[in-house]
């Protein structure tokens, strides 16, 4: 996987025997939660009960975070209108955190479907996989519109990569284009969301970030092995009506500014 890289190497907290034992126990419990709820979730989705299936996904993510011990605090409220949700991307934990606080479908680059473990989870929860190529724009528009018509809200990371959690990279306007299609623009809203992670005591402030040469499994088990976890603050900003915004580039700039401001404010408060 290619992630943002500032030339530094993420520092992992030391893992002793007790940490590995705790990581193993948590891994088993998470597997029980996810795979135990996966069957009912897929069944109700096949039967056409999309809102119930999203409720099951949300429950699974809430229970997973409870097992990990990561506290989730929220500010503001998720929007109720159809459309998209955009957030800064720091870590693999974002998938669980953002699913735990709202009902959404993730939009992700196609390669994520092939990732170990995360890919399986992403496919099972109904993630919309896309190829980030201009030639696929029409296909993306049709896919997005179909999901919006089914009552879903689509969540994506416009930075296109994950960081150390202490910054927001430029939002790429490309993914916003589908929301400006004539049939979608009149009904869709975009809600910016800031996600701020706070490391466990004595750990690097960037502890939860996943960037540069970080290995997924090393990060995953290191987090699972922490006796005391940190916390994450999710801030929901006011949703923007797509019809009131000039174009995708302006939408990218406005949502980036909101997410950036929210992250800075949260980190400042601590």
C-alpha positions in Angstrom: 0.0 0.0 0.0 1.2 3.5 -0.8 0.7 6.0 2.0 1.7 9.6 2.7 5.4 9.7 3.8 7.2 12.5 5.5 10.5 10.6 5.7 10.0 9.5 9.3 9.3 6.0 10.5 6.3 5.5 12.8 7.4 4.6 16.3 5.7 1.4 17.7 5.3 1.1 21.4 7.3 -1.9 22.8 5.5 -5.2 22.9 6.2 -7.6 25.8 4.7 -11.0 26.5 1.7 -9.5 28.3 1.1 -7.2 25.4 1.1 -10.0 23.0 -1.2 -12.1 25.2 -3.7 -9.2 25.4 -3.5 -8.6 21.6 -4.3 -12.3 21.1 -7.3 -12.2 23.3 -8.6 -9.0 21.7 -8.0 -10.4 18.2 -10.1 -13.5 19.0 -12.9 -11.4 20.5 -12.9 -9.0 17.5 -13.1 -12.0 15.2 -16.1 -13.4 17.1 -17.9 -10.0 16.9 -17.2 -9.5 13.2 -17.7 -13.0 11.8 -20.6 -13.6 14.2 -22.5 -10.6 12.9 -21.4 -11.0 9.3 -23.9 -13.7 8.4 -27.0 -11.9 9.7 -25.8 -8.6 8.1 -25.3 -10.2 4.6 -28.7 -12.0 4.9 -30.7 -8.9 5.8 -28.9 -7.0 3.0 -29.8 -9.7 0.5 -33.4 -9.5 1.7 -33.4 -5.8 0.9 -33.3 -4.4 4.4 -30.4 -2.0 3.9 -31.0 0.2 6.9 -31.0 -2.9 9.2 -27.8 -4.2 7.7 -26.1 -0.8 8.3 -27.3 -1.0 11.9 -25.6 -4.3 12.3 -22.4 -2.9 10.8 -22.6 0.0 13.3 -23.1 -2.4 16.2 -20.1 -4.6 15.1 -17.8 -1.5 14.9 -19.0 -0.3 18.3 -18.3 -3.6 19.9 -14.9 -3.9 18.2 -13.9 -0.5 19.6 -15.2 -1.6 23.0 -13.0 -4.7 22.8 -10.0 -2.5 21.8 -10.7 -0.1 24.6 -10.6 3.0 22.4 -13.0 5.7 23.7 -14.9 7.6 21.0 -16.3 11.1 21.7 -18.5 13.0 19.3 -19.2 16.7 18.7 -22.1 17.7 16.5 -24.6 15.4 14.7 -24.4 13.2 11.6 -26.6 14.6 8.8 -29.8 12.9 7.9 -29.9 14.1 4.2 -28.7 11.9 1.4 -25.3 12.5 0.0 -21.7 12.1 1.0 -19.5 12.4 4.1 -15.8 13.3 3.9 -13.2 13.0 6.6 -9.4 13.1 7.1 -7.8 9.7 7.0 -5.2 8.8 9.7 -5.4 5.0 10.3 -7.1 1.7 9.7 -9.1 2.5 12.8 -11.0 5.1 10.9 -13.2 2.3 9.3 -14.4 1.2 12.8 -14.6 4.7 14.3 -16.6 6.3 11.5 -18.9 3.3 11.1 -19.5 3.3 14.9 -20.9 6.8 15.0 -23.2 6.9 11.9 -24.7 4.7 9.2 -22.7 5.1 6.0 -21.2 3.1 3.1 -17.5 3.6 2.6 -16.1 4.5 -0.8 -12.6 3.1 -1.3 -10.0 2.5 -4.0 -10.3 -0.9 -5.6 -7.0 -2.2 -4.2 -8.4 -2.1 -0.7 -10.6 -5.1 -1.6 -7.4 -7.2 -1.8 -5.9 -6.2 1.5 -5.6 -9.0 4.2 -8.4 -8.8 6.8 -9.4 -5.2 6.1 -10.3 -6.1 2.5 -12.5 -8.9 3.8 -14.3 -6.7 6.3 -14.6 -3.9 3.7 -16.3 -6.2 1.2 -18.6 -7.7 3.8 -20.0 -4.3 4.9 -20.9 -3.2 1.4 -18.0 -0.9 0.6 -18.2 0.8 -2.8 -14.9 0.1 -4.6 -13.8 2.4 -7.4 -11.0 2.9 -9.8 -9.6 6.4 -9.5 -9.4 7.1 -13.3 -11.2 9.7 -15.3 -12.5 7.1 -17.7 -14.5 5.6 -14.9 -16.3 8.9 -14.0 -19.6 7.9 -15.6 -19.6 4.5 -13.9 -18.9 6.1 -10.5 -21.7 8.6 -11.1 -24.2 5.9 -11.8 -23.0 3.8 -8.8 -23.2 6.8 -6.5 -26.7 7.7 -7.7 -28.0 4.2 -7.2 -26.7 4.1 -3.6 -28.2 7.5 -2.9 -31.5 6.5 -4.3 -31.4 3.5 -1.9 -31.0 5.9 1.0 -27.3 5.4 1.7 -24.8 8.1 2.7 -21.4 7.5 1.1 -18.2 8.2 3.1 -14.9 8.8 1.4 -11.4 10.1 2.2 -10.6 12.9 -0.3 -6.9 13.0 0.7 -6.5 9.7 -1.1 -4.1 8.4 1.6 -3.6 8.1 5.3 -1.3 10.3 7.4 0.1 10.6 10.9 -3.1 12.1 12.2 -1.7 15.5 12.9 -2.5 17.1 9.5 -4.9 17.3 6.7 -3.6 16.9 3.1 -5.2 18.5 0.1 -8.6 17.2 -0.9 -8.7 15.8 -4.4 -11.8 17.1 -6.3 -12.2 14.0 -8.5 -14.4 12.0 -6.2 -16.8 15.0 -5.7 -17.6 15.1 -9.4 -20.3 12.3 -9.1 -22.3 14.5 -6.7 -22.5 17.3 -9.3 -24.3 15.1 -11.8 -27.7 16.9 -12.7 -29.9 14.2 -11.1 -27.7 14.0 -7.9 -26.8 17.6 -7.4 -30.3 18.7 -6.5 -30.8 16.2 -3.7 -27.3 15.6 -2.3 -25.4 17.2 0.7 -21.8 16.8 1.7 -20.9 16.7 5.4 -17.3 17.4 6.5 -16.1 15.3 9.5 -12.9 15.8 11.5 -11.3 12.8 13.2 -8.7 13.5 15.9 -6.8 10.7 17.7 -5.1 11.1 21.1 -2.4 8.6 21.9 -2.1 6.5 25.1 -0.1 8.1 27.8 3.7 8.0 27.2 3.2 7.0 23.5 4.2 9.1 20.5 1.3 11.6 19.8 1.2 10.1 16.3 0.7 6.6 17.7 -2.5 5.7 15.9 -1.4 7.2 12.6 -0.6 4.8 9.8 1.8 6.3 7.2 5.1 5.9 5.4 6.6 2.4 5.8 4.2 1.3 8.5 3.2 -2.3 8.3 -0.5 -3.0 8.8 -0.1 -6.1 11.0 2.5 -4.5 13.2 0.3 -1.5 13.7 -2.8 -3.7 14.2 -1.3 -5.9 16.9 0.5 -3.1 18.6 -2.8 -1.2 19.1 -4.5 -4.4 20.3 -1.7 -5.0 22.8 -2.0 -1.6 24.7 -3.4 -2.0 28.2 -4.5 1.6 28.3 -5.8 3.1 25.1 -6.1 6.7 24.1 -9.3 8.3 22.6 -10.7 9.7 19.4 -12.8 12.8 18.9 -15.1 12.9 15.9 -16.5 16.3 15.0 -19.5 16.6 12.6 -19.5 19.9 10.7 -22.6 21.5 9.1 -23.6 19.8 5.8 -23.2 21.7 2.5 -26.0 21.5 -0.1 -24.3 20.5 -3.3 -26.7 22.7 -5.4 -25.4 25.8 -3.5 -21.7 25.1 -4.3 -20.2 26.2 -7.7 -18.3 23.1 -8.6 -16.3 20.1 -7.3 -13.2 22.1 -6.8 -14.9 24.7 -4.6 -16.6 21.8 -2.7 -13.2 20.1 -2.1 -11.7 23.4 -0.9 -14.6 24.2 1.5 -14.8 20.8 3.0 -11.0 20.6 3.4 -11.1 23.9 5.3 -13.8 22.7 7.6 -12.0 19.4 8.3 -8.7 21.1 8.8 -10.1 23.6 11.2 -11.9 21.0 13.2 -8.8 18.8 13.5 -6.7 21.8 14.6 -9.2 22.8 17.2 -9.5 19.3 18.7 -5.8 18.8 18.9 -5.4 22.3 20.5 -7.9 21.4 23.2 -6.3 18.0 23.7 
